[in-house]
Amino acid sequence: MDPAPTSSSAPRSVSDAEPGLYDRLGVVIATRDRRDTLARTLDKLLALPERPRILVVDNASTDGTPDMVTRCFPAVQLLRLPVNRGALARNDGVRALHTPYIAFSDDDSWWEPGALRKAVDLLAAHPRTGLLAAGITVGPEGRPDPLNAALATSPLGEGAPPRSRRVLGFLGCAAVARRQAYLDVGGYHPLLFFGAEETLLAYDLTAAGWEVVHHPDVVARHSPAHAPTHAHTHGPSHSPAGGPDGTPADAPRPGRRALIRRNELLIAWLRRPLPVALSRTAALCAAALRDEQARSAARGLLPRLPAALRLRRPLPRAVEEAARRVEAAVEEAVPQAEGPAEGTAQGPAA
């Protein structure tokens, strides 16, 4: 049984919140050992005019994060996990909340005023839209993230909500999901832990008949300790798990690219045609002969392959075709001299 979220005081009443929203939307924040950064994010979220319900899912922090939340933010619900569950902590948060819509933040991101109200209105008006990929602004100056352009120019065409584009990827800290859709497909996949997990969730939502769209009027602010480098990625600049070994999330992580490459291959084995999975695995093994990063990715991939084969569920033909269109668009957008950008095996604007 999942542990129940706690709060050191009773939740705010609906009368204290903007009418109807507190019971309609919750914000899930998965975190590990980022106490001070999380405190800033909670201040931002609590100041929103929408006054959403907020749940912090703590991935077994050792820096006093749970005590800080309980002491300083009594209106925020807290779910303590006994072990570090990586991106799966978000699944725990979605199950713990019962609002029809769930927004996700990281401990270094929050939502712009009015964005969550817009997201709720869009999702309520379009019942087959399962997830909204938000526009992203970065840093204190709020500059547009380059990912916005990739999402806005998705080759998959217009979505059901006006001014939206259908996509097959998103940034984990800048998404609003329909709870039913998220749980219908199982949320984030347990095999990945973290890294590229957004692409697999977008695949699964689309395969199940839910629409995943980008909408520029729903905006999240991302303020990482280090500037993000995901012009063509779909993953967060840090993980709610910290490092794969539990290191702080804002610490230098030279192994992140290897982790992304490992998970891209796992996604290929889980969902893509066998020739795609085989050819990409062969390419990784060839690269491993001369590249330590590729060797690290291969070492992580091989022991997980049996589980990937057991859990394999190829995409429907239409979704596979959409994935190929996105990959072609990403390859065209990324200068060949630079090589593929991080996370481009599936692409953000799928």
C-alpha positions as CSV (number, residue, x, y, z in Angstrom):
1,M,0.0,0.0,0.0
2,D,1.3,3.5,-0.9
3,P,2.2,5.6,2.1
4,A,-0.4,8.4,2.7
5,P,0.6,12.0,2.3
6,T,0.7,14.0,5.4
7,S,0.4,17.7,6.3
8,S,1.1,19.4,9.6
9,S,-2.1,21.3,9.3
10,A,-5.5,20.8,7.7
11,P,-5.6,21.5,4.0
12,R,-6.9,24.9,3.0
13,S,-10.6,24.9,2.5
14,V,-12.0,25.4,-1.0
15,S,-13.2,28.8,0.1
16,D,-9.6,29.9,0.7
17,A,-8.7,29.0,-2.9
18,E,-9.8,30.3,-6.3
19,P,-13.2,28.8,-6.8
20,G,-13.1,25.2,-8.0
21,L,-9.4,24.9,-8.7
22,Y,-8.1,23.5,-5.4
23,D,-10.2,20.4,-5.8
24,R,-9.6,20.2,-9.6
25,L,-5.8,20.4,-9.9
26,G,-2.8,19.3,-7.8
27,V,0.9,20.0,-8.3
28,V,3.2,17.0,-7.7
29,I,6.9,17.8,-7.0
30,A,9.3,14.9,-6.7
31,T,12.5,15.9,-4.9
32,R,15.6,14.5,-3.3
33,D,18.2,16.5,-1.2
34,R,17.3,19.9,-2.6
35,R,15.8,21.6,0.5
36,D,16.7,25.2,-0.2
37,T,15.8,25.1,-3.8
38,L,12.5,23.3,-3.0
39,A,11.6,26.0,-0.5
40,R,11.9,28.7,-3.2
41,T,9.7,26.7,-5.5
42,L,7.0,26.2,-2.8
43,D,7.0,29.9,-2.1
44,K,6.4,30.6,-5.8
45,L,3.6,28.0,-6.1
46,L,1.8,29.1,-2.9
47,A,1.8,32.7,-4.3
48,L,-0.1,31.6,-7.5
49,P,-3.6,33.1,-7.8
50,E,-5.0,29.7,-8.7
51,R,-3.9,28.4,-5.2
52,P,-3.5,24.7,-6.4
53,R,-3.2,21.8,-4.1
54,I,0.5,20.9,-3.7
55,L,2.1,17.6,-2.9
56,V,5.8,17.1,-2.3
57,V,7.0,13.5,-2.8
58,D,10.3,13.1,-1.1
59,N,12.7,10.5,-2.6
60,A,14.3,9.5,0.8
61,S,16.2,12.8,1.3
62,T,18.9,13.0,3.9
63,D,19.3,16.8,4.1
64,G,16.2,17.5,6.2
65,T,13.9,18.2,3.3
66,P,10.8,16.5,4.8
67,D,11.2,18.3,8.1
68,M,11.6,21.7,6.3
69,V,8.3,21.1,4.4
70,T,6.4,20.1,7.5
71,R,7.8,23.0,9.5
72,C,7.8,25.9,7.0
73,F,4.9,24.9,4.6
74,P,2.0,23.5,6.7
75,A,-0.4,23.9,3.8
76,V,1.7,21.6,1.5
77,Q,1.0,17.9,1.6
78,L,4.1,15.6,2.0
79,L,4.6,12.0,0.9
80,R,7.8,10.4,2.3
81,L,9.2,7.5,0.4
82,P,11.4,5.1,2.2
83,V,13.7,4.6,-0.8
84,N,14.8,6.7,-3.8
85,R,12.3,5.8,-6.6
86,G,13.5,8.2,-9.2
87,A,10.8,9.4,-11.6
88,L,8.5,6.8,-10.2
89,A,8.0,9.2,-7.3
90,R,5.7,11.1,-9.6
91,N,3.6,8.1,-10.1
92,D,3.2,7.8,-6.3
93,G,2.2,11.5,-6.2
94,V,-0.4,11.1,-8.8
95,R,-1.9,8.1,-7.0
96,A,-2.0,10.0,-3.7
97,L,-3.9,12.9,-5.1
98,H,-7.4,12.6,-6.5
99,T,-7.8,15.8,-8.4
100,P,-8.8,15.2,-12.1
101,Y,-5.8,17.2,-13.3
102,I,-2.1,16.9,-12.2
103,A,0.6,19.5,-12.9
104,F,4.2,18.5,-12.4
105,S,7.0,20.7,-11.1
106,D,10.6,20.0,-10.2
107,D,12.1,21.5,-7.1
108,D,13.6,24.2,-9.4
109,S,10.6,25.0,-11.4
110,W,7.1,26.5,-10.9
111,W,4.1,27.7,-12.9
112,E,3.5,31.2,-14.2
113,P,0.4,33.0,-12.8
114,G,-2.7,32.0,-14.8
115,A,-1.0,29.0,-16.5
116,L,-2.7,26.3,-14.4
117,R,-6.1,27.9,-14.8
118,K,-5.6,27.9,-18.6
119,A,-4.5,24.3,-18.5
120,V,-7.5,23.2,-16.6
121,D,-9.8,25.0,-19.0
122,L,-8.2,23.4,-22.0
123,L,-8.3,19.9,-20.6
124,A,-11.9,20.3,-19.5
125,A,-12.9,21.5,-22.9
126,H,-11.0,18.7,-24.8
127,P,-11.7,15.3,-23.1
128,R,-9.3,13.3,-25.3
129,T,-6.4,15.5,-24.5
130,G,-4.3,13.5,-22.0
131,L,-1.3,15.8,-21.4
132,L,-0.4,19.4,-22.1
133,A,3.3,20.1,-22.7
134,A,3.9,23.7,-21.5
135,G,6.0,26.5,-22.9
136,I,9.1,27.0,-20.8
137,T,10.9,30.2,-19.7
138,V,14.3,29.9,-18.1
139,G,16.2,31.7,-15.3
140,P,15.3,35.0,-13.5
141,E,15.0,36.9,-16.8
142,G,12.4,34.4,-18.1
143,R,14.1,33.8,-21.5
144,P,12.3,31.3,-23.8
145,D,13.7,27.8,-23.7
146,P,14.9,26.6,-27.2
147,L,12.7,23.5,-26.6
148,N,9.6,25.7,-27.2
149,A,10.5,26.1,-30.9
150,A,10.9,22.4,-31.3
151,L,7.5,21.7,-29.7
152,A,5.8,24.5,-31.6
153,T,7.0,23.2,-35.0
154,S,6.1,19.5,-34.4
155,P,5.5,17.8,-37.7
156,L,2.4,16.0,-36.3
157,G,0.0,18.9,-36.9
158,E,-2.5,20.7,-34.9
159,G,-4.0,19.3,-31.7
160,A,-7.6,19.6,-30.6
161,P,-7.2,22.6,-28.4
162,P,-6.8,25.8,-30.5
163,R,-3.2,26.9,-31.1
164,S,-1.8,23.6,-29.9
165,R,0.5,21.1,-31.7
166,R,0.5,17.3,-31.3
167,V,3.8,16.1,-29.9
168,L,5.4,12.9,-28.6
169,G,7.6,14.4,-25.9
170,F,7.7,17.1,-23.2
171,L,9.7,18.4,-20.3
172,G,8.9,16.6,-17.1
173,C,8.7,19.7,-15.0
174,A,6.5,21.5,-17.5
175,A,3.5,19.3,-18.1
176,V,-0.1,19.1,-16.9
177,A,-1.8,15.7,-17.2
178,R,-5.3,14.3,-17.0
179,R,-5.1,12.0,-14.0
180,Q,-7.2,9.3,-15.6
181,A,-5.0,9.2,-18.8
182,Y,-1.8,9.1,-16.8
183,L,-3.0,6.2,-14.6
184,D,-4.5,4.4,-17.6
185,V,-1.1,3.9,-19.1
186,G,0.7,3.3,-15.8
187,G,2.6,6.7,-15.6
188,Y,6.4,6.6,-15.9
189,H,7.9,3.3,-16.7
190,P,9.7,1.4,-13.9
191,L,12.5,0.2,-16.1
192,L,14.0,3.6,-16.8
193,F,14.3,5.0,-13.2
194,F,14.9,8.5,-14.7
195,G,16.2,10.0,-18.0
196,A,14.2,10.1,-21.2
197,E,11.1,8.9,-19.3
198,E,8.9,11.6,-20.8
199,T,9.2,10.2,-24.3
200,L,8.0,6.7,-23.3
201,L,5.1,8.2,-21.4
202,A,4.1,10.3,-24.5
203,Y,4.3,7.2,-26.7
204,D,2.1,5.2,-24.3
205,L,-0.5,8.0,-24.0
206,T,-0.7,8.4,-27.7
207,A,-0.9,4.6,-28.3
208,A,-3.8,4.5,-25.8
209,G,-5.7,7.1,-27.8
210,W,-4.9,10.1,-25.7
211,E,-3.7,13.3,-27.3
212,V,-0.4,14.8,-26.1
213,V,-0.1,18.5,-27.2
214,H,2.0,21.5,-26.7
215,H,0.3,24.8,-25.9
216,P,2.3,28.0,-25.7
217,D,-0.2,29.8,-23.4
218,V,0.5,27.3,-20.6
219,V,3.9,28.4,-19.3
220,A,6.3,27.0,-16.6
221,R,9.4,28.8,-15.3
222,H,12.5,26.6,-15.0
223,S,15.4,28.0,-12.9
224,P,18.1,25.4,-12.7
225,A,21.4,25.9,-10.9
226,H,23.1,25.3,-14.3
227,A,21.7,26.4,-17.6
228,P,19.8,23.6,-19.3
229,T,21.2,22.1,-22.6
230,H,18.0,20.5,-23.9
231,A,17.4,22.5,-27.1
232,H,16.3,19.1,-28.6
233,T,15.7,17.1,-25.5
234,H,12.7,15.9,-23.6
235,G,14.2,15.3,-20.2
236,P,14.7,17.6,-17.2
237,S,18.0,19.3,-16.5
238,H,18.1,17.3,-13.3
239,S,16.2,14.3,-11.9
240,P,13.9,14.1,-8.9
241,A,16.1,11.2,-7.9
242,G,19.3,13.2,-7.7
243,G,22.0,11.2,-9.4
244,P,21.5,7.5,-10.1
245,D,23.6,6.7,-7.0
246,G,21.6,9.2,-4.9
247,T,24.0,12.2,-5.3
248,P,22.5,15.6,-5.1
249,A,20.6,16.6,-8.2
250,D,22.5,19.8,-8.8
251,A,25.9,18.1,-8.5
252,P,28.0,17.7,-11.7
253,R,26.8,14.5,-13.4
254,P,29.2,13.4,-16.1
255,G,27.3,10.1,-16.5
256,R,24.0,11.7,-17.4
257,R,24.5,11.4,-21.2
258,A,25.3,7.7,-20.9
259,L,22.1,7.2,-18.8
260,I,20.1,9.0,-21.5
261,R,21.6,6.8,-24.2
262,R,20.9,3.7,-22.2
263,N,17.3,4.6,-21.7
264,E,16.8,5.6,-25.4
265,L,17.8,2.1,-26.3
266,L,15.5,0.6,-23.6
267,I,12.7,2.6,-25.1
268,A,13.5,1.2,-28.6
269,W,13.4,-2.4,-27.2
270,L,10.2,-1.7,-25.3
271,R,8.2,0.1,-28.1
272,R,10.0,0.3,-31.4
273,P,10.2,-2.3,-34.2
274,L,12.9,-4.9,-33.7
275,P,15.0,-3.7,-36.7
276,V,15.2,-0.2,-35.1
277,A,16.2,-1.6,-31.7
278,L,18.8,-4.0,-33.2
279,S,20.4,-1.4,-35.4
280,R,20.6,1.2,-32.6
281,T,22.0,-1.3,-30.2
282,A,24.6,-2.4,-32.8
283,A,25.6,1.3,-33.3
284,L,26.0,1.7,-29.5
285,C,28.2,-1.4,-29.2
286,A,30.4,-0.2,-32.1
287,A,30.7,3.2,-30.5
288,A,31.6,1.5,-27.2
289,L,34.9,0.3,-28.7
290,R,36.2,3.8,-28.7
291,D,34.0,5.9,-26.4
292,E,33.7,5.5,-22.6
293,Q,30.3,7.1,-22.5
294,A,29.0,4.5,-25.0
295,R,30.6,1.8,-22.9
296,S,28.9,3.0,-19.8
297,A,25.5,3.1,-21.7
298,A,26.0,-0.4,-23.0
299,R,26.9,-1.7,-19.5
300,G,23.7,-0.3,-18.2
301,L,21.6,-1.6,-21.1
302,L,22.6,-5.3,-21.2
303,P,21.4,-6.4,-17.8
304,R,18.1,-4.6,-18.4
305,L,17.4,-6.1,-21.8
306,P,15.7,-9.3,-20.6
307,A,13.1,-7.2,-18.7
308,A,12.7,-4.9,-21.7
309,L,11.9,-7.9,-23.9
310,R,9.4,-9.3,-21.3
311,L,7.7,-5.9,-21.2
312,R,7.9,-5.2,-24.9
313,R,4.7,-3.8,-26.4
314,P,5.4,-2.3,-29.9
315,L,3.7,0.9,-30.9
316,P,0.6,0.8,-33.1
317,R,1.5,1.5,-36.7
318,A,0.2,5.1,-36.7
319,V,2.2,6.0,-33.6
320,E,5.3,4.4,-35.0
321,E,4.9,6.4,-38.2
322,A,4.5,9.6,-36.1
323,A,7.7,8.7,-34.1
324,R,9.6,8.4,-37.4
325,R,8.4,11.7,-38.7
326,V,9.6,13.4,-35.5
327,E,13.0,11.7,-35.7
328,A,13.3,12.9,-39.3
329,A,12.5,16.5,-38.2
330,V,14.9,16.4,-35.3
331,E,17.7,15.0,-37.5
332,E,17.1,17.8,-40.0
333,A,17.1,20.4,-37.3
334,V,20.3,19.3,-35.6
335,P,23.5,20.2,-37.5
336,Q,25.2,17.0,-38.5
337,A,28.6,18.3,-37.5
338,E,27.4,18.4,-33.9
339,G,26.1,14.9,-33.9
340,P,22.8,14.1,-32.3
341,A,21.7,16.3,-29.4
342,E,20.9,14.8,-26.1
343,G,17.6,13.0,-26.1
344,T,17.1,13.1,-29.8
345,A,16.5,9.3,-30.3
346,Q,12.9,9.9,-29.8
347,G,12.8,13.7,-29.9
348,P,10.8,16.2,-27.9
349,A,8.3,17.2,-30.5
350,A,7.3,13.7,-31.4
